[in-house]
Each structure stands twice: as structure tokens, then as C-alpha cells.
Amino acid sequence: MILGREEFERIRAQAETEYPSECCGVVLERNGAPGDRLVVACRNIQNELHIKDPSRHPRDARVAYQVDPKDLLRIGRLEGEGYRVRTIYHSHIDAGAYFSETDKQNALLQGEPIYPDATYVVVSVLGGRLSGAAAFAWSQDRREFLPVTLKGF
């Protein structure tokens, strides 16, 4: 399962609330149990980085996201408790739900996926309202992220 209906609703609400900034977060699962899943909404600190150093961070939160290091620590602690990152999500503002070149680069480290078993979900928010969603997963055979079916939404 990529996302349950309630998980998707939480992501939709977050994406619409945080508009016109991109939202971001993860869904974690423990022991492969659908009932033992957590949606961890993360804080996008891209605007702060952009204001602090626009030459190093030329993009603002309308077109990019950077997860708050405090959220990364929380995710790491949950992984230490047996949770696994199953879904990584973010929104595109006034643009479609696609996996951009930047999204692909951010998902890789030295050409290998950081979370090879995770599915990446991108939601499109147009004018403050969710307008679409798409999912992408790493194909070891093809060595790239490919679209996968996001059911029920």
C-alpha cells in the first residue's frame, strides 16, 4: 500500500494549508503492518535558507523544499524503533504532479536511491487546492524512477 485514504487526506490538507509553499513529509511503517503506520509532516525550511543565503539557495519554497533537520532526526529515531520509510511526499505549487529532475537528484546519492523501497508521491496544488497526485518508485532493472499507480485518489 502506498497511501491509505486517511493518509492521503492528511497530505492533501497539509499541501493546501502550506500553499503557496511546497509541503513535505514521509509515511513510515513498522513490521509491515498497515495499522502501524505514521504520517510525519515535515517543516520546509527552504524559504529560511533562501533568505539567509540566496546565492547558495536560489530557489524559494514555492519551487523547492528542504526538510528541517529536526524532522530528519525524528525520522531517524523512528527508524531506530523499527519503522521504515515507505512513502516520501511533497507538493508542486501551481504545477503538475510529476517527478522533476531535481526530485530525482534529491532522491539519489552517488547514483543510488537513498530509500530504494520507498515510493515518492508528488501532489499538485493549483491556486491552493489539490488538483492531482502521482507516485514514482525506483526500478532496479531500469535504474530510474518510474510511475506507479496511486489507487483510490
C-alpha positions, 0 to 999 in steps of 0.5 A, spaced: 500 500 500 502 506 498 497 511 501 491 509 505 485 514 504 486 517 511 493 518 509 492 521 503 487 526 506 492 528 511 497 530 505 492 533 501 490 538 507 497 539 509 499 541 501 493 546 501 494 549 508 502 550 506 500 553 499 503 557 496 509 553 499 511 546 497 509 541 503 513 535 505 513 529 509 514 521 509 509 515 511 513 510 515 511 503 517 513 498 522 513 490 521 509 491 515 503 492 518 498 497 515 495 499 522 502 501 524 503 506 520 505 514 521 504 520 517 510 525 519 509 532 516 515 535 515 517 543 516 520 546 509 525 550 511 527 552 504 524 559 504 529 560 511 535 558 507 533 562 501 533 568 505 539 567 509 543 565 503 540 566 496 546 565 492 547 558 495 539 557 495 536 560 489 530 557 489 524 559 494 519 554 497 514 555 492 519 551 487 523 547 492 523 544 499 528 542 504 526 538 510 528 541 517 533 537 520 529 536 526 524 532 522 530 528 519 532 526 526 525 524 528 525 520 522 531 517 524 529 515 531 523 512 528 527 508 524 531 506 530 524 503 533 523 499 527 519 503 522 521 504 515 520 509 510 515 507 505 512 513 502 516 520 501 511 526 499 511 533 497 507 538 493 508 542 486 505 549 487 501 551 481 504 545 477 503 538 475 504 532 479 510 529 476 517 527 478 522 533 476 529 532 475 531 535 481 526 530 485 530 525 482 537 528 484 534 529 491 532 522 491 539 519 489 546 519 492 552 517 488 547 514 483 543 510 488 536 511 491 537 513 498 530 509 500 530 504 494 523 501 497 520 507 498 515 510 493 515 518 492 508 521 491 508 528 488 501 532 489 499 538 485 496 544 488 493 549 483 491 556 486 491 552 493 487 546 492 489 539 490 488 538 483 492 531 482 497 526 485 502 521 482 507 516 485 514 514 482 518 508 485 525 506 483 526 500 478 532 496 479 532 493 472 531 500 469 535 504 474 530 510 474 524 512 477 518 510 474 510 511 475 506 507 479 499 507 480 496 511 486 489 507 487 483 510 490 485 518 489 
